[in-house]
Amino acid sequence: MDTRAGLAYVASGEFGLSVVDVSVPGEPQVLGASLPPFYGERVAVSGSLAVVTSNSNGMNVVDVSNPYAPVTVGAMSGIFRGAAVSGSFAYLMQT
């Protein structure tokens, strides 16, 4: 979540990653979803990059600099159970 911008990043089984405007908590609004879509379960965000893990469907890196049009910029196959991002480094839990 980016509380300064009022944004939440939601892992989605349908879209992969959705960016949601939560500046008015009672009226969340979806701004955009990752292109191309993929299956996502967990998300970690730092700056303009999000890492989304998908269990046995691998992981994806998404550029979220434009919350209305997040773009998938990289992917890795494998089994990933979780992620954390710090600066330009992603830390993944793989089994």
Backbone hydrogen bonds in HBPLUS format (Angstrom, degrees):
<---DONOR---> <-ACCEPTOR-->    atom                        ^
c    i                          cat <-CA-CA->   ^        H-A-AA   ^      H-
h    n   atom  resd res      DA  || num        DHA   H-A  angle D-A-AA Bond
n    s   type  num  typ     dist DA aas  dist angle  dist       angle   num
A0002-ASP N   A0007-LEU O   2.78 MM   5  5.06 160.3  1.82 145.0 152.0     1
A0006-GLY N   A0002-ASP O   2.89 MM   4  5.91 119.6  2.27 141.3 158.7     2
A0007-LEU N   A0002-ASP O   3.02 MM   5  5.06 160.5  2.05 141.3 140.9     3
A0022-VAL N   A0006-GLY O   2.66 MM  16  5.20 158.5  1.71 148.2 154.1     4
A0008-ALA N   A0020-VAL O   2.80 MM  12  5.09 151.5  1.88 147.3 156.4     5
A0020-VAL N   A0008-ALA O   2.84 MM  12  5.09 170.6  1.85 157.5 159.8     6
A0010-VAL N   A0018-SER O   2.88 MM   8  5.13 170.9  1.89 155.6 158.7     7
A0018-SER N   A0010-VAL O   2.88 MM   8  5.13 156.2  1.94 144.4 152.4     8
A0012-SER N   A0016-GLY O   3.10 MM   4  4.68 161.0  2.14 109.8 112.5     9
A0016-GLY N   A0012-SER O   2.95 MM   4  4.68 141.3  2.11 117.9 128.3    10
A0040-GLY N   A0012-SER O   2.85 MM  28  4.93 150.4  1.94 125.9 131.0    11
A0034-SER N   A0017-LEU O   2.86 MM  17  5.34 150.0  1.95 153.4 161.4    12
A0019-VAL N   A0032-GLY O   2.86 MM  13  5.41 164.3  1.88 155.4 158.3    13
A0031-LEU N   A0019-VAL O   2.76 MM  12  5.59 167.9  1.77 157.9 162.0    14
A0021-ASP N   A0029-GLN O   2.72 MM   8  5.09 164.0  1.75 159.2 155.4    15
A0029-GLN N   A0021-ASP O   3.03 MM   8  5.09 157.9  2.08 138.8 145.8    16
A0027-GLU N   A0024-VAL O   2.79 MM   3  5.46 164.9  1.82 131.5 136.9    17
A0035-LEU N   A0070-PRO O   3.10 MM  35  6.43 136.3  2.30 136.6 147.1    18
A0072-THR N   A0035-LEU O   2.96 MM  37  5.81 174.2  1.96 142.0 143.9    19
A0041-GLU N   A0053-THR O   2.84 MM  12  5.90 163.6  1.86 163.4 160.8    20
A0042-ARG N   A0053-THR O   3.24 MM  11  5.25 162.2  2.27 138.2 141.4    21
A0053-THR N   A0042-ARG O   2.88 MM  11  5.25 145.5  2.00 138.7 149.3    22
A0044-ALA N   A0051-VAL O   2.94 MM   7  5.34 146.5  2.06 146.9 157.5    23
A0051-VAL N   A0044-ALA O   2.80 MM   7  5.34 162.0  1.83 160.0 166.3    24
A0046-SER N   A0049-LEU O   2.96 MM   3  5.65 166.0  1.98 168.5 173.0    25
A0049-LEU N   A0046-SER O   3.13 MM   3  5.65 169.6  2.14 135.6 136.5    26
A0064-VAL N   A0048-SER O   2.74 MM  16  5.01 156.8  1.79 135.9 142.3    27
A0050-ALA N   A0062-VAL O   2.83 MM  12  5.06 155.1  1.89 148.4 156.4    28
A0062-VAL N   A0050-ALA O   2.79 MM  12  5.06 165.8  1.81 151.4 156.0    29
A0052-VAL N   A0060-ASN O   2.88 MM   8  5.24 166.3  1.89 155.9 160.6    30
A0060-ASN N   A0052-VAL O   2.86 MM   8  5.24 154.3  1.93 146.2 154.8    31
A0054-SER N   A0058-GLY O   2.77 MM   4  5.31 140.4  1.93 171.5 175.2    32
A0057-ASN N   A0054-SER O   2.85 MM   3  4.93 166.9  1.86 126.8 127.5    33
A0055-ASN N   A0080-PHE O   3.08 MM  25  4.75 121.4  2.44 165.6 156.3    34
A0080-PHE N   A0055-ASN O   2.86 MM  25  4.75 147.7  1.96 133.2 132.1    35
A0058-GLY N   A0078-GLY O   2.99 MM  20  4.56 118.5  2.38 164.3 156.2    36
A0059-MET N   A0076-MET O   2.87 MM  17  5.35 156.0  1.93 153.8 161.6    37
A0076-MET N   A0059-MET O   2.90 MM  17  5.35 151.4  1.98 151.2 154.1    38
A0061-VAL N   A0074-GLY O   2.83 MM  13  4.95 164.6  1.85 132.9 134.7    39
A0073-VAL N   A0061-VAL O   2.79 MM  12  5.70 156.6  1.84 150.9 159.1    40
A0063-ASP N   A0071-VAL O   2.78 MM   8  5.21 162.1  1.82 158.4 153.6    41
A0071-VAL N   A0063-ASP O   3.09 MM   8  5.21 154.9  2.15 141.9 146.1    42
A0069-ALA N   A0066-ASN O   2.94 MM   3  5.47 156.6  1.99 119.2 126.5    43
A0095-THR N   A0079-ILE O   3.30 MM  16  6.01 150.5  2.40 140.6 148.8    44
A0081-ARG N   A0093-MET O   2.76 MM  12  5.45 154.0  1.82 155.6 163.5    45
A0093-MET N   A0082-GLY O   2.98 MM  11  5.15 164.8  2.00 137.2 138.2    46
A0084-ALA N   A0091-TYR O   2.83 MM   7  5.10 138.9  2.00 142.8 154.6    47
A0091-TYR N   A0084-ALA O   2.72 MM   7  5.10 168.8  1.73 160.5 162.1    48
A0086-SER N   A0089-PHE O   2.91 MM   3  5.41 164.2  1.93 160.3 165.7    49
A0089-PHE N   A0086-SER O   3.03 MM   3  5.41 165.2  2.05 130.2 133.8    50
